[in-house]
């Protein structure tokens, strides 16, 4: 490139940067926030100078990234100057020589705190640490509980990174997509950022399953005219009714997102044509009186019931009990005059803003005198603190706890006095007891649910009324961890068990010292370590605990070992009581020396791995998702250098992407792959029971002499049969052939591959 061309390029890029920043300013000036243009311009100029000369992997100037993040924060989240400045500066401390103190001196403590929070949880823009480990996720939540704006900037950062993911290699894409689906999309959903959540999911879907994404997008385009016709036929009667009542409204068509459509297709094993809720009608009205907007929702719903018949079991009222992310609306499904069920959602304009823009949208309406319940957000943030107050040793367990408690669907139950308690789906009586008070949980014996005695492990249903039964003699037991799902209950139980463990460990250490003193043997770390190794413990602490719990009895063999006298290698082991869950020493040694092929250690993790027969000979196929030839797959190198193969949608793989992303290897089936290799594949079949059904299935399978029917299990109930065939076959194409053959049996209504995850 000549000097003149270089100068011209710089001038063009400068114009593009200024245009992008001006667009940001225009968006900000159009908002209801106080117009602090000067400080935003100052932050832009500072970030521009700090990132001067730096380019992203795509080749564009780096400054475009912070401008884009600030644009998301401003336009799509509705945040003000403080958050916009923090977004512009969010990578300055991470990627340049400037410090937090520099930011604080120039822009104040609030901006500096947000930038520092984002920096703590940052792994660089697609750098080597781009895959956020569980510990880093924990940092996000800790910082988030101090200032919610930290996670808002981080979500905006992730959204722009997802929008520009094309420049990344496939292995890095899988890693980033995994943590986006596992962490960022649920976080955005819980904060009410529906538009952002949907875009994150769709972008993840596009990169994770490109063929399925393209197919669904084509189906959506091809069926657009049908949805337009349905909308035009369904809405005129509604418009006439609302016009007659003088309602100020807007009617929109809501189209189900590609990711949601794909999820439903996978979950129910149905084709695109059988997803019937792609179209929904959304009625958004401006209330005559803001304080009466809930009543107006019910009035509009009543008007609809006079036009179309509502579905008796699909009514959803999120007005009286909003979702935890602030969502409010009335939903039901109505039968159209053409005989099709169509979902209708009724919201005020404020409810719609909150539904799409999250809690930040509340601020827009404060001047209109609306009372906002910020308690839900406070409760959610406090629940984060509760989970993190008692950090778990296994950070992957922490991820599961967070997912289960903070992103799960909810149920509302009642105390004996009629007070509502909100818990995650799957919560038990014991979860409820700890939600009431830690002392109630600690002494829980069971409960009366709807006046019926149930054990503490009983799972609660929406609307249950619970009276907890307690006893002073009851104490927390280790198996209680099997009965709880909430972070609060698990944290309290774990803390109590650790306290008991500490006491028994101390008691075990004292017993050891007494044993050694009586025999005039040295006391200290050297002795502790020597005996711990002798008894095959990982640490002296575990050794002390076994003594304190009575699982290990010290004897003269320990004395002989300390004195260097010969003893049988298995002598110490035989003194363990039978139920101690440890492996024999020889067994441990065998497992520790697992052979690992050299080619696994030498794999190029940045290249796409072709699944040749040689590679497959050394692969372990995940038992949860059972990948077969033709599946979209990803390989994972374990900590002990084994090679695992997973389907991309496998939850085990999803956790690997989130926690050990650098161990992922993009993989594809080799076209020359040996088609005689068989994979055990479960196939679900159901239909009307009839005499000779088993014979019909066997005859259908007889069409494929190269496949092996490994197992068959059928159950019948009231004239309906269902069951599973385990068939050893070679590819996904064979699965389709087998299912089609089974579907040709007249009585068979459904045949599909079982998703084991």
N, C-alpha and C positions, 0 to 999 in steps of 0.2 A: 504494500500500500504506500503510495507516494505521500509526501508531506502535506500537499494540498488536500488530498483525499482524507488524510487523518484529521486535519483541521476542520474540514467540512463535516466529518462524522461527529466530531466533538460538539460542533455547533448544533447539529441536528439533535444529538442526545440531550444537550442542555435545554433546547426548546421543549423536548418531550418531558424532561424532568419538571420544568416550570409549568407546563400544561397540566401534568398530573397533580402537582401541588395546588395549582389554582382550582382545579376541580374539587380537591379536598376542602379548600377554603370556601368555595361556593356552597358546597353541601353543608358545611358548618354554619355559614351565615343564614341559610334557609331554615335552620333548626330553631328551637325555642330557647336554647342556651344563651347565657350572657356572652356577648361578642368580644372574646379575648383574642383577637386576631394577632396582636403584637407578639404575645408569648408563643403562640403556635408557629408563627413565622420564625421567631428566634430559635425554636427547637428544630425546625426544618433546616435552617442554615447551619446550625451546629452539627446535626446528623450528616448533612451533605458534606461538610468539611471533614468530619471524622472518617467517613467512608470513601473519601476521594480516591479515585483510581482503582477501587476494588470492584470486581465483577462477580456475578453469580455463575453457577455452573452452566447456565443457559447462554452466557455471554453478555447479558444485559447489565447495566450499571447496578451496583448493589443498592443504591439509594431508592430505586424503584420499589424494593421490598418493604422498607419501613413506611413509605408513603402509602402503599397498598394496604398494609396492616392498619394504619391510621384511618384509611378510607372505610374499611370494614367496621372499625370501632365507632366511627362517627355515623356512617350511613345506615349500617345494618344492626347496630346495637344501640344507637341513640345516645352515646356517651358525650361528655363535655370536654372542655379544654385540657383538664388535668390528664385524663386518660388518653386523649389524642397526642399530647406531648410525650407521654410515656411510651405510646406506640411508636412514635417517630424515633425515640431514643432507645428502644428496647434492646438493640444489639450493640450499642456503643460501648458499654462496660465490658461486655463479653468479647468483642472482636477488636477493640482498639486499646490504646494506652490510657484512655480517660478512666477515672475512678468514680465511685459513688459520690464521693465528696465533691467532685467537680460538678456532677449533676445537681446535687443539693445546693451548692453555692449559686448556681445559675438559674435553677428552676424551682427550688424549694424542696422541702422534705417529702411532701406527698408524692411528687413525681419521682423523686429519688427512691422512695420506698417501693413504688410499683416496679421501677426498672430493676432494682435490686432483687425483688421477688421473682421477676421473669428470668433474670440472669441465673438465679439459684437453680431453677428447674430447666435451664436451657442446655441443649446438647449441641449448640451451633446449628446453623442452617444446613441440614443434611450432611453434617460432618460425621466423623467416626462414631460420635456418641449420639447420633440422631435418634436411635431407638431408645426410648425412655425406659429405663429399668424400673423395677418396682420401687426401689428406694427413691428414685427421682419422682415418681408419682406421689409417693408419700410426702415429699417436699412440696409438691404442688398443693396438696390438700392442706398442709400446715400453713403455707403462705396464704392460701385462699381463705382460711378461717380468720386471718388478720385483715385482709382487704380483698374483697371479691373482684376488684378491678384487675388484680394480677392474673386471675384465670381468664378473664374476658380478653385481655391482651394476648394471652397464650393461645386461646381458641382462635382469635383472629389471625395470629401468626400461623397456626396450623392450617387454617382455611386457605390462606394465600399459598402456602407451600403445596397443598393438595392441588390447587389450581395450576401450579407450574411443575407438576410431578413428571412431565414428559421427559425432562432432561436427565432423569435418574435411571441407573441400570435396574433391570427387573428385580434382582435380589434386594436392593435398597427400597424399591417400590413396595414389595411385599411386606417388608419390615414396617415401613411408615404407615401403610394401609392397615396393618394389623393393629397397631397402637391407636390409630384413628378410630377404628370401629370399636375397639375394646375400651377406650378411655375418653377420647375427645367428643365423639358423637353422643354418648350417654351424658357426659357433662353438659354439653350444649342443650340437650333435651331437658335435663333436670333444671337448668336455668331458664327454661322457657324459650330458648333461641331456636324455634322450630325451623325457620328457613335455613339457618346455618346447619342445624342438625341434619336436615334432609339433603343439603348439598354435600356435606361431608360423607354421608352414607352413599349417595349416588356416585360421587367421585371414587370412593373406595371400591364400590361394586364395579365401576368401569375398569379399574386397573387390576382388580383381583380376578374378575371373571369377564374378560373383554368380549368373548363370544356370546355369552348369555346376555350381557348388557346390550350388545348390538342387536340381538334377536328381539329383545323386549322393546327397544326403541323402534324397531321396524314395525312390530305388531301394534304399538301405540299409534304410530303414524298411519298405518293402514286402516285402523279402526276409528280414526278421529271423526269421520263423517257420521258414523253410527252414534257416537256420543253427542255430537252437535244436534242430531235429530232428536235424541232422547231429551236433551236439555230444552230444545224449542217446544217440544210437546208437553213437557211437565210443568214449565214455569208460568205460562200465561194465566192459568187459573189462580196461581199464588199471587201474581202481580195484581190481578183484579181485586182480590180479597184485601190485600194490604193497602192498595190505593183507596179503597172505600173507607178504610179506617184512618186514613191520613198519616200513615207511617212513612217516615223518611228512611228509605232503605236502598240497598244494593244487593243484587243476586249474582253470585259467581258460581262457576263450575270449578270444583276441586278435583284434580286428577291425581290418583294414587301414584306415588313415586315409583320409578323403576325398581329401586332396591326393595321397597315394601311388596311390590308385585312378585318379585323373584322369591322373597322370603316366604310368601304365602304359597307359591307354586312348590317350593321345596318342602315346606311343612306339611302340606296336604297332598302332595304328589299329584298335582293337577296341571293340565296345560293352561296356556294363557287364556284360551276361550272360556275356561271355567272359573276365572276370577271375575266375579260379578259385581264387585264393589269398587271398580276402577273410577267410576263417576260418582261424585257426591255433590249435592247442592248446598251452597253456603249462603244464608241470609244474614246480612250485616246491616244493622239499623242504627240510626242516631236517635237516642231516646229524647222524648219531649222534656223529660225531667231526669237529670242524671241520677238522682237518688232513687228513682223508681225503675231503673233499667232492668232489674231482675223481674219485676212484675210484668213489664212489657214483653220480656222473653216468653213468659208463660201465656200471655195474651196472643202473641203471634203463633205459638204452638197450638193453642186452642183453635185458632182460625184454620190452621192446616188440617186439623182432624175433621173439620167440616167438609173438606175437599177430597182428601185421600184417606184411606184406611191405614192406621198405624200398625206396625208389627207389635204383637202383644208382649214380646220378650226382649226387644232391643232398645227400649227406652233408657237413656243415660242422662242423669241429672247431675251436672257438675256446677250448678249454681249454688245450691245449698251447701255442698261440700266440694270446694274447688280442689283440683289436683295440687300436688305439692309444688309444682312449678308455677302456680298461679292461674292455671288454665280454667276458664269458666265458659260453659255453653250448655245448650240442650241438644241432644242428639236423638234421633229415632229414624227408623226406616219405614217408608210409606209405599203402598202398592199403587203404581201408576195405572192409568186407564188402559195402558197397553199390556198390563199384567206383569210388569217388572218391578222388583223391589229397588227403591232408590233411597239412599241415605240423605237426610237433611240435617244441617247443623245451623243452629240459631245463636247468634252472638250480637252484642252491641259493638259499636266501633271501638270502644275502649277494650272490651274483651278480645276483639280481633287483634288489636295492636299488642296486647299482652301475650296472646297465643303465638304470634309470629315473632315478636321482638323481645319477649321475656320480661323479667322484673324491671328492667330499665324503663319499659314503657309506662310503668306506674307514674313516673315523675311527670309525664306529659299532662296528666289529668289532675295533679294536686291542686292547681289553681281553680278547678271547677268544683271543689268542695267534696270530692269523692273520698270516702273513708277506705283506706287500703289496708289490707291485712298483710303486713310484712312479717307476721309471726311465722308463716310457713317457711320463708327463706331463712329466718333466724333459727328455726327448729332444725332445718337441714344442715346449716353450717355448724350448729351445736352438736349434731349427731356425728359430724366429721371429727370434731374435737374429742367426743367420747370414744370413738374408735381408736384415735391416735393417742389418747391419754395412756393407754396400756399397750404399748407397741408389741407386736407379736414377733417372735424370733424369726419366723419364716415370712419373708416379705411377699412371697407368692400367696400365702394364706391371707395376707393383708389385702392383696388385690381382690381375692374372691370375696372377702368380707365387705369391702367397699362396693363391689359390683352388686352383691346381694342386697345390701342395706340401702344404698344411696340411689341406685338406678332401677330397683325392682318396682313392679306394680304394687299397689297398696290395697289394704283393706281397712275398713273402719269397724271397730268393735266398741262395746259399751261396758262401763263399770256398773255395779249394782245401783248407783245413783243416777245413771243415765248419761254420764260424761263420756264423750267420744275419745277413744285412743286410736291413733293411726299407726299401723304396723305394716311391714312388708308382707307380700304374699308368701304363704308357707310358714308364717309365724305360729308358735305354739303357746300353750298355756304358760309355760315357763318364761317365754319371751314377754308375755303380757305382765307376769308377776314382776319381772325386773324393770319393765317400763313404768310400773306404778311406783316402786321404790326398791332399792337394792336389798333392804332388809326383808321385804316381802318375798323377793325372789330367793334369797338365801335360805329361807325357812319354808319354802313352798312344798306342800305334800301332794297337791292335786288341785282340782277346782270343780265348781258347778258351772257348767256351760248350759245356759238356757234351762237351769234348774235340774240338770242331769249330771251325775258324778262322772268325771273323766280323769285320766291320769295327766301328769304334767307334760307328757309328750304329745298330747292331743293337738292336732292342727286346727287352727281357728278358721272360721268362715266369715264372710262379710255379714255384719249385723248381729253377730253373737253377743250375748251378755254374759260376762264372766265374773264369778265370785271366787277369789283365790282362797284356798284352805291352807293354813300354816300350822306349824308346830315348833315350839322352842327347841325340841330335841333334834329336829332335822338340821343337817349340815350339808354343805355343798359336796357333791361326789364327782369323780372324774367323768363318769358316763353321762353327766348332764350336758357335756359339750355336744353329745349326739342329738340332744333334744332342742337346741336353740339355733336361731338363724340371725338374730339381731346383733349388731356390734356391741351394744351396751351389755346385753346378757352374757355374751361370750367373753367380753372384757372383764366383767365382775367375777365370773366363774374362774377364768384363767388366773386372775390376780389372787383369788382365795386359794387355789390349788398351788400356786407358786409359793405362797406364804407357808403352807403346810410342807411343801417340798424343802424350803429353806430351813425350816425347823428340823426336819428329819435328816437333812444333810449335815446340819450342825451336830445333831445327836450322833450320827454315824462317825463324824470326825472325833468327837469326844470318846466314843467307844473304842476307836482305833488307838487313840492316845493312851487310854487306860490299858488296852491290850499290850501295847509296846512297852509302857512304863513297868508293868508287872514282870516283864521279861528282860528289863534293862536294855532294850533296843533303842537305837537313835530315833528321835522324832523330828520330822522336817520334810521339806519338799522332795528331797532325794528319795526318802523312804516311801513317801506317798506315790511318787511317779513309778518307782520300781514295782510296788504292789499293784498299782493300776494296770501296768503293762502285763504283769503276771496273770491277772484275772481278765485280761482282754477288754478293758474299759478304755474309752476314748480320752477320758480325763479323770483326774483325782476327784472332781466334783461328783461325777457319776458313780465312782467307787464309794465315796462317802454315803451317797444316797442309798445304794444297795445295802450297805451295812445298816443304816438307820431304819430302813423299811423291813429289815429282817430277811431280805432275799439272799444275803451272803453272810455266812458264819465264818469268822476267822478261826484258824486252827494252827497246829504245829507245822503244817506244810508251809505256811507263810513265814514262820520263824526259820525253817530250813532254807527257804528261798533267799531270805535276807542274809543268811549266814553263808550262802554260796554252796549249800549241800544239794546233791542231786535229788530231783523230784520228778514225778510223772508229769508230762506236759498237760495232761487233762485233769490233774488232781484238783486244781482250783475250780474248774468248771463243774465238777460233779457235786460241789457243795451248794450250787444254786437250786432253789426250789423249782419244781417242774414247770410252773407257769411263767417263769421269767422269759420275756420275749427277746432272747439274744440268740445268735447263731453260734454253733460250735466253732472253735478256733480254726480247725482245718477247713471248715466250710467257708469262713471269712477269707482265708488265704486264697482259696480257689477263686472266689468271686473277685478278689482284688487283682488277679492276674489274668483278666479276660483278654484274649488275643485281639489285637486291632490291626487290620490290614494296612500296609504302608500307604496304599492309594488314598485311604480316607484322610490320613494326616496330611497328605500332599495335595488335597483337592484345591482347585482355584475357586474360592468362594464367590468371586465376582463374576465368574463365567456361568453360563447356563449348563447344567449337568444333564447330559444325554443318558437316559436310563437304558443302557445296554444290558445284555444278559449278565455280563461280568459285574456291573455295578449292582444289579438286582440280587445277585448271589450274596452280596455283602450288605444288603439293605434289610432293615426290619420294618415291615409294613405295620402301621399303627393299628392296634386291635380295636380301637374305638371307631375309626372311620373306614377301615378296610379298603384302601385304595386299590383300584385295578386299572389295567391298561385302558387309556382313554380319558381317565379322570384328570381334571386340573389339579396338579400336585405341587408340593414344595418339599424339599429335603431339609433335614435338620441334623446338625452334628452335635451329639450330646457331649456332656462334660467329660465322659470317659471315652470320647472319640468313636462312638458308634454312629452309624448312619441310619436315621429314621426317615420313613416316607409317609407323608400325610396328604390327605385331600385339603385343598386350600381353605375350605369352609369348616374344617375340623376345629372344635373348640380347644383341643390340646395344642394344635398348631397356632391358633390365635394367641394362646397364652405364651407360647414360645416367641412369637413375633414381638409381643409386648415386652417380654422380660429378657430374652436372649437373642435379640434381633440380629446381632453380628454372626450368629451361628447358622443363619438361614442360607440355603443355597437354592437358587432358582433351578427348577428341574422340568424336563419334558420327556415324553416317551420317545424312544428311538424308533424311527420308522422301520428299521430292520429288526426290531425287537422280536424275539422268538415267540410266535403265536401259539406254541404248544404249552407255554407256562400257564398253569391253572391257578385261579384265585377263588377261595371259598367266599361266596357271596350270598347273603340272605335275601330272599324275595318274599314279600308279603302277598298273600292271596286271600280273597274273601268273596262270598256270594251266597246264593240260595243253595241250601243243602238238598241233595238228591241222592237216590240210590246209585251206587257206582261212581261217586264223585272221585274217590281215591284212584280208581282205575282210569278215569278220564284224565286226571292229572298225570298219572304215570305214562299214559299213551302220548300225551302232549310232550312230555319230556323225552319220550322215545324217538322224537324227530331229530334229536341231537345226540348221536352216538358218541361224539367226542367229549361231551360234558358228563360230569359225574354227579348224580343226586346223592349228596352226602347224608342228608337228614330231612325228615318231613314231620311236621307237627301240626295237626288240625284239631280245632275245638268246634263244637256245634252248640248253638243255643237258640231255641225257639225257631228252628227252621233256617237259621243263618249260620254259615260256617266261616271261620277265619283261621289263618295259621301261617306258618313260615316254612319255606323250602330253603335248604342250604345247598346251593349248587356250585360246584367247582367249574368255572368257565374262564375264558381268556380275556374278555374285554367288555367295555360298556356297550359296544354294538351287540355283543352276545346277550347282554341283559335285555336289551330291547327286543331281540328275536324271541327270547324265552317268554317275556311278558306278553308279547303279541300272540304267541302260540297259546298261552294260557287263556288269554282274553277271547280266543275263538271258541272256547267251551261255553255253551249257551248259558249255563248257570253262574259263570264267574263274572262278578261285577267290577272287580278291581284286582290288578296285579302290578306291583311296583317293587323296585329295589328298596330295601330297608336302610334308612340312614341310621347307623348305629350310634350316632352322636346326638 
